[in-house]
Amino acid sequence: FTFPVLAREVMSFSNVLFLLLLFSQVIHLNTATSLNSNICPNHCSGRGVCSDDITGICKCFPGFTSPDCSQRLCPAAQAWADFPRANNTAHANFTECSNMGTCDRSAGICKCRKGFGGSACDMMLCPIGTISDIEAHAYLGFTTKTQPCSGRGRCLSLREISQYKDYSTYLGYTSYFGWDADMIHGCLCDSGWEGVACEKRSCPKGDDPYTPGLDEMQLIDCECSKCLGGLYISFNGLQTPLIPYDAEEEVIQFYLSRLPLLSKVTVKFLYGNQLCSKTGSVTSIVFKSPPGPQNSIAITKGGGLRGLHIAVRAKGDSSSVVQDLTASYPGNKEYVECSNHGICDYTTGICNCFGGYKSSDGFGNSGSIGDCGYQYKVFSNYTKFTPYETVLNGTAYNTTLYHETHIHSKCPFVNNDLCSGNGQCDASTGICYCNSGYGGPACANRTCESSFAWFGNPLYSHTGTAVCGGVGECDGDTGKCINCGGNWGVFYGDRCEYMSCSTDTYGNTCANNGACLTLRQMARYAYNEQKELSQVDYSTPWDADHVRGCVCNRAISVDNQYFPDYRQIIDVHGFNASTLNDTVAYTDEEIIRFYRGPYAYSATDFTNYNCQHALCPKGDNPRTVNRNNTNEIQVLHCQADNGTFLLTFRENTTVPISFNATASELEYHLEQLYTIGDVLVTFIGGQNYHRVNHSVCSIWDNVTVYIEFLTEFGDLPLIQADTSGIMNYGFGIQNYHDHQVMNISEYQKGDKEDIECSGQGLCDQSVGVCTCFDGFQSSNGTSKSPGQRGDCSYFNPFLTQDFLV
């Protein structure tokens, strides 16, 4: 306050003193009135109601949040990855944006990570593939050339795929009810397409003509007591019309051949001369095409047919009508890509057949199937080129000379060698036996390892295995899985065994502000409400080592106090992504990354699913009532006369402290813990009531050590003591061993709050800075004095609208 010049010249000292006293009373009145005013911040933005006439705290309407109700809540669902909250318990319900997106508070809309969608980011998107112009416009009506599953399949959840039944890959045995049942999605490709995004054309399949095998045979027993109507025969979900009970072989075969999934079957009566009879009939059905093991047919009686022995016999079962007939048997022929005698071109869906093989009719003869199943000659002639000399021409283009070796063999010749040089050729059969790590009919590709299946048949979901986890593509050149999860990259690893973490625009995992950890690892860093490690375990569930999430780096104090003169900081929250080292020390440069400004002590943790945001400084809300507004005070009693002890607070331990440490020395050691900002240590009792310079431990005096926490708010965990280094040599030691050396208890429970922006401001998490409401600003930890916390706890009447007007 500055008086005008002229006023200063004429005013007496008494007049000046009177004005100053009057001015101080105005300030006091305004402070008391404003701090206890019933005016809520921004009048709750019209999205809430003021709670009462004292606190001035908003109660927001549903869907709104923040101290002034100006921000919107976002949709919530089950978390993809989070800190386990109990042993083997994770994926909390009602998690905003499912920990896979950022909430836009202005609109209440989740901005999901790429590869995830849904209102709460709770749905993994199916991979996208490219479709042709003809497909896009002429057939599908799409306006773009990229579509989920390439427009050639259906995007299904795990629950949906578990219920799907195609009688070959998906058998619809049961429903899947895991936490991810409606979250993880994948492509179910249309017939003729395959790949993670249904982007590959399938090649024709057939039987390997050079390996022996049997076509599957199943039997129908039908002994009718009331021979009327007939039988319906079903195969893989499709059913024939009613076949008369007296049908002959040709009629039965005609009806079966009309089923789309049966290319060719042969029907023969092994006993009797019609489908059903009173003396009993046994009908054999041999599956010729497609070859290989088949699902059992099913029969249903119709038209009044009755009898005791009406059943299907399959997979080795014998007839119950005639005991000595040939039993049924399963098929063991192959039904493989390019009949194991060619390499598929997935861009065209055409088999490139090996020498001596070409397209068959499905039965080992020449035909138009395109499957390389017809062997038109036994031996083929090849020329192998082996380099033996390089002629230098004095330029960059040197000449390499080759030996030519002529080979006459049954085995495939690929990559300038029999069996690609990666296997042994069986000259008698023409079959390649691949070296370890190689596969395919010509041993041309490196094989990839299997991982547990992320997507697929319900019997194998997360318990069985699949190459590249069923969500990736095997790179035959490296033997590593690529394209894990398709274009979104939501999975990774050499076997696609992990769910990936978010990366920023520069490709940095967790924005270099955290570590990508499994749920098992995350459990080690789960904290309880008192900011102590919860000591939970997460090892039993299937996802313990496979689902990963970003664990953001924490600031040098769990209460976000930043002390620039403290450099020897060991942070149990600091991570080395490769070794998960618990004792990584932050460098000065790394410490600065936590500083949010503009106040000296405003260092906060990184946060959000991608660690690209920052928490704001926390403090006590001065408007909260029904509490004492007190600091936590703990008392320590120690009886010893030699040695050292250690004190631990929130998993951070001091250096050894001497038994005769003074109050100031004990205070210094405690404040060297990054989990403690500022404490006040007082000695009371003994021969000197206020023992400022006397020792913390004594066997002669009844000393009480009071430790008051000035910067850590709320009900705090007790300091833990390690007294293994304490010794006693004084009088009465023989009786002392029956007593506790050091005891620490709570003298006064702290009830100050520790909330973001002290509940009197809005946090901008993009920078980690509070915008305080009218009249509030950064404090020193109380509502009465300004300071460098950046927390909005200090009430300043000069900043209120009432004072300014």
KACOR-V358110 format. One record per backbone hydrogen bond with DSSP energy under -0.5 kcal/mol. CO is the residue of the C=O (numbers start at 1). NH is the residue of the N-H. Records with the same first field share a line. If there is no record, write none. Layout:
CO = NH / NH
This chain:
4 = 8
5 = 9
6 = 10
7 = 11
12 = 16
13 = 17
14 = 18
15 = 19
16 = 20
17 = 21
18 = 22
19 = 23
20 = 24
21 = 25
22 = 26
23 = 27
24 = 28
25 = 29
26 = 30
27 = 31
28 = 32
29 = 33
30 = 34
31 = 35
32 = 36
34 = 37
38 = 40
40 = 43
41 = 44
42 = 45
43 = 46
44 = 47
47 = 61
49 = 59
52 = 56
56 = 41
57 = 51
58 = 60
59 = 49
61 = 64
63 = 73
65 = 71
66 = 69
67 = 58
71 = 65
75 = 97
77 = 95
86 = 89
89 = 85 / 86
92 = 79
94 = 96
95 = 77 / 98
96 = 99
97 = 100
98 = 80
100 = 113
102 = 111
103 = 105
104 = 107 / 108 / 109
105 = 72
109 = 104
110 = 112
111 = 102
113 = 116
115 = 125
117 = 123
118 = 121
119 = 110
123 = 117
127 = 149
129 = 147
132 = 136
133 = 137 / 138
134 = 138 / 139
135 = 140
136 = 142
145 = 131
147 = 129 / 150
148 = 151
149 = 152
152 = 190
154 = 156 / 188
156 = 186
157 = 161
158 = 162
159 = 163
160 = 163 / 164
162 = 174
164 = 172
169 = 171
170 = 166 / 167 / 168
178 = 181
180 = 183 / 184
181 = 159
183 = 124
184 = 158
186 = 156
187 = 189
188 = 154
190 = 193
192 = 202
194 = 200
195 = 198
200 = 194
204 = 338
206 = 336
207 = 209
208 = 211
214 = 332 / 333
216 = 287
217 = 329
218 = 285
219 = 221 / 313
220 = 283
221 = 311
222 = 224 / 277 / 281
223 = 308 / 309
226 = 228 / 306
229 = 245
230 = 302
231 = 243
232 = 234 / 300
233 = 240
234 = 298
235 = 238
238 = 235
242 = 244
243 = 231
244 = 247
245 = 276
247 = 275
248 = 252
249 = 253
250 = 254
251 = 255
252 = 256
253 = 257
254 = 258
255 = 258
256 = 259
259 = 262
261 = 263
264 = 288 / 289
266 = 286
268 = 270 / 284
271 = 282
277 = 224 / 280
281 = 222
282 = 270 / 271
283 = 220
284 = 268
285 = 218 / 287
286 = 266 / 288
289 = 263 / 264
298 = 234
300 = 232
302 = 230 / 305
306 = 225 / 226
308 = 310
309 = 223
311 = 221
313 = 219
314 = 317
317 = 328
322 = 325
329 = 217
336 = 206 / 339
337 = 340
338 = 341
341 = 354
343 = 352
344 = 346
345 = 348 / 349 / 350
346 = 201
350 = 345
351 = 353
352 = 343
354 = 357
356 = 376 / 377
358 = 374
359 = 367
360 = 369
365 = 361
370 = 351
373 = 375
374 = 358 / 376
380 = 409
382 = 407
384 = 386 / 405
386 = 403
389 = 391 / 401
390 = 392
391 = 399
396 = 398
399 = 391
401 = 388 / 389
403 = 386 / 405
405 = 384
407 = 382 / 409
409 = 380
412 = 414 / 419
414 = 417
417 = 414 / 420
418 = 421
419 = 422
422 = 435
424 = 433
425 = 427
426 = 429 / 430 / 431
431 = 426
432 = 434
433 = 424
435 = 438
437 = 447
439 = 445
440 = 443
441 = 432
445 = 439
449 = 468
451 = 466
453 = 462
457 = 460 / 461
460 = 453 / 464
464 = 453
466 = 451 / 469
467 = 470
468 = 471
469 = 454 / 455
471 = 485
473 = 475 / 482
474 = 476
475 = 478 / 479 / 480
476 = 446
480 = 475
482 = 473
483 = 486
484 = 491
485 = 488
486 = 489
490 = 500
492 = 498
493 = 496
494 = 481
498 = 492 / 500
502 = 510
504 = 507
507 = 509
508 = 504 / 511
509 = 512
510 = 513
513 = 553
515 = 517 / 551
517 = 549
518 = 522
519 = 523
520 = 524
521 = 524
522 = 525
523 = 526 / 536
526 = 534
528 = 531
532 = 528
537 = 88
541 = 544
543 = 519 / 546 / 547
544 = 520
546 = 499
547 = 519
549 = 517
550 = 552
551 = 515
553 = 606
557 = 560
560 = 562 / 603
561 = 563
562 = 564
563 = 566
565 = 567
567 = 569
568 = 570
569 = 571 / 586
570 = 572
571 = 574
575 = 577
576 = 580
581 = 584
583 = 585
584 = 571
587 = 591
588 = 592
589 = 593
590 = 593
591 = 594
592 = 595
594 = 604
599 = 602
601 = 562 / 603
602 = 596 / 597
605 = 615
607 = 613
608 = 611
609 = 550
613 = 607
617 = 757
619 = 755
620 = 622
621 = 624
630 = 751 / 752
632 = 709
633 = 747 / 748
634 = 707
635 = 745
636 = 705
637 = 743
638 = 640 / 698
642 = 727
643 = 659
645 = 657
646 = 722
647 = 654
648 = 720
649 = 652
652 = 649
657 = 645
658 = 661
659 = 697
661 = 696
662 = 666
663 = 667
664 = 668
665 = 669
666 = 670
667 = 671
668 = 672
669 = 672
670 = 673
673 = 676
678 = 710 / 711
679 = 681
680 = 708
682 = 706
683 = 691
684 = 704
687 = 689
689 = 685 / 691
690 = 692
692 = 663 / 664
701 = 703
702 = 686
704 = 684 / 706
705 = 636 / 707
706 = 682 / 708
707 = 634 / 709
708 = 680 / 710
711 = 713
714 = 716
720 = 648
721 = 723
722 = 646
723 = 726
725 = 644
727 = 641 / 642
730 = 733
732 = 735 / 736
733 = 737
735 = 738
736 = 739
741 = 639
743 = 637
745 = 635 / 747
748 = 633
755 = 619 / 758
756 = 759
757 = 760
760 = 773
762 = 771
763 = 765
764 = 767 / 768 / 769
765 = 614
769 = 764
770 = 772
771 = 762
773 = 776
775 = 796
777 = 794
778 = 787
779 = 789
782 = 781
783 = 795
785 = 780
788 = 601
794 = 777 / 796
795 = 797
796 = 799
797 = 800
799 = 775
800 = 804
801 = 805
